[in-house]
Amino acid sequence: MSALLAAPAAAQGPGGGADPRIAPAVRPLPINLRADATVITYDENTGERIVIREGSNIVECQPENEASGFTRCYNKALAPRNDMAAKLRAEGKSGEEVQAAIAAAVAAGDIPEPPTGTMTYRLYNRDDRIRYLWVMRVPGATSESIGISTESQRNNALAGKGFPWLMAEGTPAAHVMMPINNTLYSNKTTEQKIAEAVLPLPADLQADATVFTYDPDSGERITLRQGSNQVECTPPDPATEQTMCYNRRGAAGRDISAKMRAEGRSGQEVQAAMAAARERGEVPAPQFGEMMYFLRHNDRQIKLLWVMVTPGATPESIGVSTESQRNNALAGEGRPWLMRPGTPGAHIMIPINNTPLSSGYTPE
């Protein structure tokens, strides 16, 4: 059921819609630069540049590199050196060889030296490094010349409390590291993750809810807090821009799904495995009235949404309209409505209006 409520892709794909690589690729940027940023990738065999979307502003972005876990955006002044690096890597050159070749090309005037202040924006998909980082290039700068400390803030940044600091001071590679704290994409402490995970719930369920996540490499469940009531929650997910809570009856199915996704299985394979597990009695089917709770971290979706599972329900059997309230809900005026009537996946969408977390909320 939760797959039905995943964040829609904002980009257009081969069938004429939005290319799903664009929206995640521009996430490292400040919001006002995202819509007009160029998005590119490189052919892994030749290093040739492939333009996914031609933009009109000063930055370009690359989708997440699956091997490194990084999503990067940067000033277009860096594009010539990135183009050269991609071709050299495709030829099998080492990192040292690539850097030496770029330095020689700059010295020869074959590619331009980027100006001081050039920015790079980076997201990372694990907790072992700074997740959300902006970097400013300041060749030759020292702590005295620009007034920034050289004391590393890495550990503070991993705890969501990092300040800017200067690296490689006094060299051509000098740069200012700027950890971006307290956003959907930033590093969080366990306490922060727990506090944010339970926000979709009604207040009386928050204190005793289980909070968990999954190891991205193995799919193993990691319990951040063991609760005692009927619900469990996951911390905000930067990939889907959602925070989700569920009835604990479905935990076995979620665990199976997480392990299969970690193995690289397709959505169809996961769904088939879930269906087979239900037939064997290993995963219980959703009960009528079972609840899910969603908090969305974007303006495209209903922000605070509760969902009641009603297998087989129709407007006639339960008296709920099928007329979508999405637009009304985005304006803070939505009412419940029934989706997928008469099917095993029937469910009632319940927008929660007029709270600080709701769509269209305006403080009085």
C-alpha positions as CSV (number, residue, x, y, z in Angstrom):
1,M,0.0,0.0,0.0
2,S,2.8,2.5,0.8
3,A,4.1,2.1,-2.7
4,L,0.9,3.6,-4.0
5,L,1.6,6.8,-2.0
6,A,5.3,7.3,-2.9
7,A,6.3,10.7,-4.1
8,P,5.6,11.2,-7.8
9,A,8.5,11.9,-10.1
10,A,8.8,15.5,-11.0
11,A,10.7,15.0,-14.2
12,Q,9.8,13.6,-17.7
13,G,10.9,10.2,-19.0
14,P,11.0,8.4,-22.3
15,G,7.3,8.1,-22.6
16,G,6.8,11.9,-22.6
17,G,6.6,12.6,-18.9
18,A,9.2,14.0,-16.6
19,D,12.6,12.3,-16.5
20,P,12.9,10.8,-13.0
21,R,16.6,11.6,-12.7
22,I,16.1,15.4,-12.7
23,A,14.3,16.1,-9.4
24,P,16.8,14.0,-7.2
25,A,19.8,15.4,-9.1
26,V,19.0,19.1,-8.2
27,R,18.3,18.5,-4.5
28,P,21.7,19.6,-3.4
29,L,20.9,23.1,-4.7
30,P,19.2,26.0,-2.9
31,I,15.5,25.9,-3.9
32,N,15.7,29.0,-6.2
33,L,18.4,27.4,-8.4
34,R,16.7,24.0,-9.0
35,A,14.2,24.8,-11.7
36,D,16.7,26.2,-14.2
37,A,19.7,24.1,-13.5
38,T,21.2,22.0,-16.2
39,V,21.3,18.2,-15.5
40,I,23.9,16.0,-17.2
41,T,25.6,12.7,-17.0
42,Y,28.5,11.0,-18.7
43,D,28.7,7.9,-20.8
44,E,30.7,5.5,-18.6
45,N,32.5,3.9,-21.6
46,T,33.5,7.0,-23.5
47,G,33.2,9.8,-21.0
48,E,31.0,11.8,-23.4
49,R,28.7,14.4,-21.9
50,I,25.0,13.5,-22.0
51,V,22.5,16.4,-21.4
52,I,19.4,15.2,-19.6
53,R,18.0,18.8,-19.3
54,E,19.4,22.0,-20.6
55,G,19.1,24.7,-18.0
56,S,19.5,28.4,-18.1
57,N,21.2,29.4,-14.9
58,I,24.7,29.2,-13.5
59,V,24.8,25.6,-12.2
60,E,24.6,22.0,-13.5
61,C,24.0,18.8,-11.6
62,Q,24.7,15.1,-12.0
63,P,22.4,12.3,-10.7
64,E,23.5,10.2,-7.8
65,N,26.6,8.1,-8.6
66,E,25.6,4.6,-7.4
67,A,29.2,3.6,-6.7
68,S,30.1,6.6,-4.5
69,G,26.6,7.6,-3.2
70,F,27.2,11.2,-4.1
71,T,24.9,13.6,-5.9
72,R,26.7,16.7,-7.1
73,C,25.9,20.2,-8.4
74,Y,28.4,22.9,-9.3
75,N,29.0,26.2,-11.0
76,K,29.2,25.7,-14.8
77,A,32.7,27.2,-14.6
78,L,33.8,23.7,-13.4
79,A,32.2,21.9,-16.4
80,P,35.3,21.9,-18.7
81,R,37.4,20.2,-16.0
82,N,34.6,17.7,-15.2
83,D,34.3,16.9,-18.9
84,M,38.0,16.2,-19.1
85,A,38.0,14.1,-16.0
86,A,35.1,12.0,-17.2
87,K,37.0,11.1,-20.5
88,L,40.2,10.3,-18.6
89,R,38.4,8.1,-16.1
90,A,36.7,6.3,-19.1
91,E,40.2,5.6,-20.4
92,G,41.1,3.9,-17.1
93,K,43.3,6.7,-15.7
94,S,43.9,6.8,-12.0
95,G,42.7,9.6,-9.7
96,E,46.3,10.9,-9.5
97,E,46.7,10.8,-13.3
98,V,43.4,12.7,-13.8
99,Q,44.3,15.4,-11.4
100,A,47.8,15.8,-12.9
101,A,46.3,16.0,-16.4
102,I,43.8,18.7,-15.4
103,A,46.5,20.7,-13.7
104,A,48.6,20.6,-16.8
105,A,45.6,21.6,-19.0
106,V,44.9,24.6,-16.7
107,A,48.6,25.6,-16.8
108,A,48.6,25.4,-20.6
109,G,45.4,27.4,-20.9
110,D,43.5,24.5,-22.5
111,I,40.8,24.7,-19.8
112,P,40.0,27.8,-17.8
113,E,40.9,28.3,-14.1
114,P,37.5,28.6,-12.2
115,P,37.1,31.9,-10.4
116,T,37.5,32.3,-6.7
117,G,34.2,31.7,-4.9
118,T,33.1,28.9,-7.3
119,M,30.5,26.7,-5.5
120,T,30.0,22.9,-5.4
121,Y,26.9,21.4,-3.7
122,R,26.9,17.8,-2.6
123,L,24.5,15.2,-1.1
124,Y,25.5,11.8,0.3
125,N,23.2,8.9,1.0
126,R,24.8,7.4,4.2
127,D,25.5,8.6,7.8
128,D,29.2,7.9,7.7
129,R,30.0,11.1,6.0
130,I,28.5,14.6,5.9
131,R,25.2,14.2,4.1
132,Y,24.6,17.7,2.9
133,L,27.6,19.9,2.1
134,W,28.3,23.0,0.2
135,V,31.9,23.8,-0.7
136,M,33.4,27.2,-1.8
137,R,36.7,27.3,-3.8
138,V,39.1,29.9,-2.3
139,P,42.5,29.3,-3.8
140,G,45.4,30.5,-1.7
141,A,43.2,31.5,1.2
142,T,44.4,31.3,4.8
143,S,42.6,31.5,8.1
144,E,44.0,35.0,8.6
145,S,43.0,36.2,5.1
146,I,39.4,35.2,5.2
147,G,38.7,34.8,8.9
148,I,37.6,31.2,9.0
149,S,38.9,28.5,11.3
150,T,40.8,25.5,10.1
151,E,39.6,23.3,12.9
152,S,37.6,20.4,11.3
153,Q,33.9,20.4,12.0
154,R,33.4,16.9,10.5
155,N,32.4,15.2,13.8
156,N,30.1,18.1,14.7
157,A,28.6,18.0,11.2
158,L,27.9,14.2,11.5
159,A,25.9,15.1,14.6
160,G,24.0,17.8,12.7
161,K,25.9,20.7,14.4
162,G,28.8,21.5,12.0
163,F,30.1,25.0,11.2
164,P,32.1,26.1,8.1
165,W,35.8,25.5,8.2
166,L,38.8,26.0,5.8
167,M,40.7,23.1,4.3
168,A,44.0,23.0,2.4
169,E,44.7,26.6,3.5
170,G,47.3,28.6,1.6
171,T,47.3,26.2,-1.4
172,P,45.6,26.4,-4.8
173,A,43.2,23.8,-3.5
174,A,42.0,25.8,-0.5
175,H,38.3,25.5,0.0
176,V,35.6,26.3,2.7
177,M,33.5,23.3,3.8
178,M,30.0,24.4,4.7
179,P,27.8,21.6,6.4
180,I,24.1,22.3,5.9
181,N,22.3,21.4,9.1
182,N,18.7,20.7,10.1
183,T,17.2,19.9,6.7
184,L,15.6,16.8,5.3
185,Y,18.9,15.9,3.8
186,S,21.2,16.6,6.7
187,N,22.9,14.3,9.3
188,K,20.7,13.8,12.4
189,T,21.4,12.4,15.8
190,T,19.4,9.3,16.9
191,E,17.3,11.6,19.2
192,Q,16.5,13.9,16.2
193,K,15.5,10.9,14.1
194,I,13.2,9.6,16.7
195,A,11.5,12.9,17.3
196,E,11.0,13.6,13.6
197,A,9.8,10.0,12.9
198,V,6.7,10.2,15.1
199,L,5.5,13.6,13.9
200,P,2.8,12.1,11.5
201,L,1.1,10.4,14.5
202,P,-1.6,11.7,16.8
203,A,0.0,13.1,20.0
204,D,-1.2,10.2,22.2
205,L,0.6,7.6,20.1
206,Q,4.0,9.3,19.7
207,A,5.7,8.5,23.0
208,D,5.2,4.7,22.8
209,A,5.7,4.2,19.1
210,T,8.6,2.0,17.8
211,V,11.1,3.9,15.6
212,F,13.2,1.9,13.1
213,T,15.2,2.2,9.9
214,Y,16.9,-0.2,7.6
215,D,20.6,-0.8,6.7
216,P,20.8,0.5,3.1
217,D,23.3,-2.2,2.2
218,S,21.8,-5.3,3.8
219,G,18.2,-4.4,4.3
220,E,18.4,-5.4,8.0
221,R,16.1,-3.7,10.4
222,I,17.7,-1.3,12.9
223,T,15.6,-0.4,15.9
224,L,16.2,3.1,17.1
225,R,13.6,2.9,19.9
226,Q,11.5,0.0,20.9
227,G,8.0,1.1,21.6
228,S,5.1,-0.6,23.3
229,N,2.0,0.4,21.3
230,Q,0.6,-0.7,17.9
231,V,2.5,1.6,15.6
232,E,6.0,1.9,14.2
233,C,7.6,4.8,12.3
234,T,10.6,5.4,10.1
235,P,12.6,8.7,10.2
236,P,12.3,11.2,7.2
237,D,13.4,9.6,4.0
238,P,15.3,12.1,1.7
239,A,14.7,9.9,-1.3
240,T,10.9,9.9,-1.1
241,E,10.6,13.1,0.9
242,Q,8.3,11.4,3.3
243,T,8.1,10.3,7.0
244,M,5.9,7.3,7.5
245,C,4.2,5.4,10.3
246,Y,2.3,2.1,10.1
247,N,0.5,-0.5,12.1
248,R,3.0,-3.0,13.4
249,R,1.1,-6.0,11.9
250,G,2.8,-5.2,8.6
251,A,6.4,-5.3,10.0
252,A,7.2,-8.7,8.5
253,G,6.3,-7.5,5.0
254,R,8.3,-4.3,5.3
255,D,11.3,-6.3,6.4
256,I,11.0,-8.7,3.4
257,S,10.7,-5.7,1.0
258,A,13.7,-3.9,2.5
259,K,16.0,-6.9,2.1
260,M,14.9,-7.5,-1.5
261,R,15.4,-3.8,-2.3
262,A,18.9,-4.0,-0.8
263,E,19.6,-7.0,-3.1
264,G,18.6,-4.8,-6.1
265,R,15.3,-6.6,-6.8
266,S,12.7,-4.8,-9.0
267,G,9.4,-3.5,-7.7
268,Q,7.6,-6.4,-9.5
269,E,9.8,-9.0,-7.8
270,V,9.2,-7.4,-4.4
271,Q,5.4,-7.4,-5.0
272,A,5.5,-11.1,-6.2
273,A,7.4,-12.1,-3.2
274,M,5.0,-10.3,-0.9
275,A,2.0,-12.0,-2.5
276,A,3.7,-15.4,-2.1
277,A,4.5,-14.7,1.6
278,R,0.9,-13.8,2.2
279,E,-0.2,-17.0,0.6
280,R,2.1,-19.0,2.9
281,G,0.8,-17.0,6.0
282,E,4.2,-15.4,6.7
283,V,2.8,-11.9,6.1
284,P,-0.7,-11.0,7.3
285,A,-3.1,-9.3,4.9
286,P,-4.0,-5.7,5.9
287,Q,-7.1,-5.6,8.1
288,F,-10.1,-3.3,7.4
289,G,-9.5,-0.1,9.3
290,E,-5.7,-0.5,9.5
291,M,-4.0,2.9,9.5
292,M,-0.9,4.5,7.9
293,Y,0.4,8.0,8.6
294,F,2.4,10.2,6.2
295,L,4.2,13.5,6.5
296,R,5.4,14.8,3.2
297,H,8.3,17.3,3.0
298,N,7.4,19.1,-0.2
299,D,4.6,21.3,-1.6
300,R,3.6,18.9,-4.4
301,Q,1.8,16.5,-2.1
302,I,-0.6,16.6,0.8
303,K,1.7,17.2,3.6
304,L,0.0,15.5,6.6
305,L,-2.1,12.6,5.4
306,W,-3.6,9.6,7.2
307,V,-4.7,6.6,5.2
308,M,-7.2,3.9,6.3
309,V,-7.1,0.5,4.6
310,T,-10.6,-0.6,3.5
311,P,-10.2,-3.7,1.3
312,G,-13.1,-4.2,-1.1
313,A,-14.9,-1.0,0.1
314,T,-17.1,0.9,-2.3
315,P,-18.9,4.3,-2.0
316,E,-22.1,2.3,-1.5
317,S,-20.7,0.0,1.2
318,I,-19.1,2.7,3.4
319,G,-20.6,6.0,2.3
320,V,-17.4,7.8,1.3
321,S,-17.1,9.7,-2.0
322,T,-14.5,8.8,-4.6
323,E,-14.1,12.4,-5.8
324,S,-10.5,13.4,-5.2
325,Q,-9.9,16.1,-2.6
326,R,-6.2,16.5,-3.5
327,N,-6.4,20.1,-4.7
328,N,-8.6,21.1,-1.8
329,A,-6.2,19.4,0.6
330,L,-3.2,21.2,-0.8
331,A,-5.1,24.4,0.0
332,G,-5.8,23.2,3.5
333,E,-9.5,22.3,3.0
334,G,-9.5,18.6,2.0
335,R,-12.0,16.0,3.1
336,P,-11.6,12.2,3.1
337,W,-12.1,10.3,-0.1
338,L,-12.0,6.7,-1.3
339,M,-9.5,5.4,-3.7
340,R,-9.4,2.2,-5.7
341,P,-13.0,1.3,-4.7
342,G,-14.0,-2.4,-4.8
343,T,-10.4,-3.7,-4.9
344,P,-8.2,-5.3,-2.3
345,G,-6.2,-2.1,-2.3
346,A,-9.1,0.2,-1.5
347,H,-8.2,2.9,1.0
348,I,-9.5,6.2,2.4
349,M,-7.3,9.2,2.1
350,I,-7.7,11.5,5.1
351,P,-6.0,14.9,4.8
352,I,-5.3,16.5,8.2
353,N,-6.0,20.2,7.9
354,N,-5.1,23.3,9.9
355,T,-2.0,22.1,11.8
356,P,1.5,23.5,11.6
357,L,2.4,20.4,9.6
358,S,-0.5,20.6,7.2
359,S,-0.7,21.8,3.6
360,G,-2.0,25.3,3.2
361,Y,-1.5,26.1,6.9
362,T,-1.5,29.8,7.8
363,P,-0.9,30.8,11.4
364,E,-3.5,33.1,12.8
